[in-house]
Protein backbone atom coordinates (compact mmCIF):
# COMPACT_ATOMS: atom_id res chain seq x y z
CA UNK A 1 0.00 0.00 0.00
CA UNK A 2 1.93 2.94 -1.27
CA UNK A 3 0.83 6.53 -0.96
CA UNK A 4 1.37 8.91 -3.71
CA UNK A 5 2.95 12.26 -2.98
CA UNK A 6 -0.43 13.92 -3.47
CA UNK A 7 -2.13 11.62 -0.94
CA UNK A 8 0.64 12.27 1.55
CA UNK A 9 0.33 16.02 1.10
CA UNK A 10 -3.45 15.83 1.60
CA UNK A 11 -2.98 13.74 4.73
CA UNK A 12 -0.40 16.18 6.10
CA UNK A 13 -2.70 19.12 5.33
CA UNK A 14 -5.59 17.43 7.21
CA UNK A 15 -3.30 16.70 10.17
CA UNK A 16 -2.03 20.28 10.22
CA UNK A 17 -5.61 21.57 10.11
CA UNK A 18 -6.54 19.23 12.96
CA UNK A 19 -3.55 20.36 15.05
CA UNK A 20 -4.36 24.03 14.40
CA UNK A 21 -7.96 23.46 15.51
CA UNK A 22 -6.78 21.71 18.67
CA UNK A 23 -4.33 24.52 19.42
CA UNK A 24 -7.14 27.06 19.11
CA UNK A 25 -9.37 25.00 21.39
CA UNK A 26 -6.59 24.70 23.98
CA UNK A 27 -6.05 28.47 23.86
CA UNK A 28 -9.78 29.12 24.38
CA UNK A 29 -9.94 26.66 27.28
CA UNK A 30 -6.87 28.22 28.85
CA UNK A 31 -8.46 31.67 28.64
CA UNK A 32 -11.68 30.39 30.18
CA UNK A 33 -9.78 28.65 32.97
CA UNK A 34 -7.84 31.81 33.72
CA UNK A 35 -11.07 33.82 33.91
CA UNK A 36 -12.66 31.24 36.20
CA UNK A 37 -9.66 31.35 38.56
CA UNK A 38 -10.05 35.13 38.75
CA UNK A 39 -13.71 34.66 39.66
CA UNK A 40 -12.87 31.99 42.26
CA UNK A 41 -10.26 34.26 43.81
CA UNK A 42 -12.74 37.13 43.91
CA UNK A 43 -15.37 34.92 45.55
CA UNK A 44 -12.84 33.66 48.12
CA UNK A 45 -12.00 37.26 49.04
CA UNK A 46 -15.68 38.14 49.41
CA UNK A 47 -16.25 35.02 51.50
CA UNK A 48 -13.38 35.92 53.82
CA UNK A 49 -14.75 39.45 54.19
CA UNK A 50 -18.19 38.09 55.06
CA UNK A 51 -16.72 35.72 57.63
CA UNK A 52 -14.85 38.60 59.26
CA UNK A 53 -18.01 40.73 59.33
CA UNK A 54 -19.97 37.85 60.84
CA UNK A 55 -17.34 37.28 63.52
CA UNK A 56 -17.30 40.99 64.34
CA UNK A 57 -21.09 41.01 64.53
CA UNK A 58 -21.07 38.00 66.85
CA UNK A 59 -18.53 39.70 69.12
CA UNK A 60 -20.70 42.81 69.30
CA UNK A 61 -23.80 40.79 70.09
CA UNK A 62 -22.02 39.08 73.01
CA UNK A 63 -21.12 42.47 74.45
CA UNK A 64 -24.71 43.72 74.27
CA UNK A 65 -26.55 44.00 77.58
CA UNK A 66 -28.82 41.13 78.49
CA UNK A 67 -32.50 41.54 77.77
CA UNK A 68 -34.18 42.78 80.92
CA UNK A 69 -37.81 43.48 81.57
CA UNK A 70 -38.76 47.13 81.52
CA UNK A 71 -39.37 48.61 84.97
CA UNK A 72 -43.15 48.93 84.45
CA UNK A 73 -43.64 45.17 84.63
LINURPE-V824909 format. One record per residue. N is the residue number from 1. RES is the residue in three letters. PHI is phi in whole degrees, 0 to 359 (none if undefined). Layout:
((N;RES;PHI) (N;RES;PHI))
//
This chain:
((1;UNK;none) (2;UNK;253) (3;UNK;266) (4;UNK;279) (5;UNK;299) (6;UNK;293) (7;UNK;296) (8;UNK;295) (9;UNK;295) (10;UNK;297) (11;UNK;296) (12;UNK;297) (13;UNK;298) (14;UNK;297) (15;UNK;296) (16;UNK;296) (17;UNK;296) (18;UNK;297) (19;UNK;295) (20;UNK;297) (21;UNK;295) (22;UNK;295) (23;UNK;297) (24;UNK;294) (25;UNK;297) (26;UNK;298) (27;UNK;298) (28;UNK;296) (29;UNK;296) (30;UNK;297) (31;UNK;297) (32;UNK;295) (33;UNK;297) (34;UNK;299) (35;UNK;295) (36;UNK;294) (37;UNK;295) (38;UNK;298) (39;UNK;294) (40;UNK;298) (41;UNK;298) (42;UNK;298) (43;UNK;294) (44;UNK;297) (45;UNK;298) (46;UNK;296) (47;UNK;298) (48;UNK;298) (49;UNK;296) (50;UNK;295) (51;UNK;297) (52;UNK;297) (53;UNK;295) (54;UNK;295) (55;UNK;297) (56;UNK;295) (57;UNK;297) (58;UNK;296) (59;UNK;297) (60;UNK;293) (61;UNK;290) (62;UNK;287) (63;UNK;278) (64;UNK;292) (65;UNK;295) (66;UNK;293) (67;UNK;293) (68;UNK;237) (69;UNK;286) (70;UNK;298) (71;UNK;295) (72;UNK;279) (73;UNK;272))
//
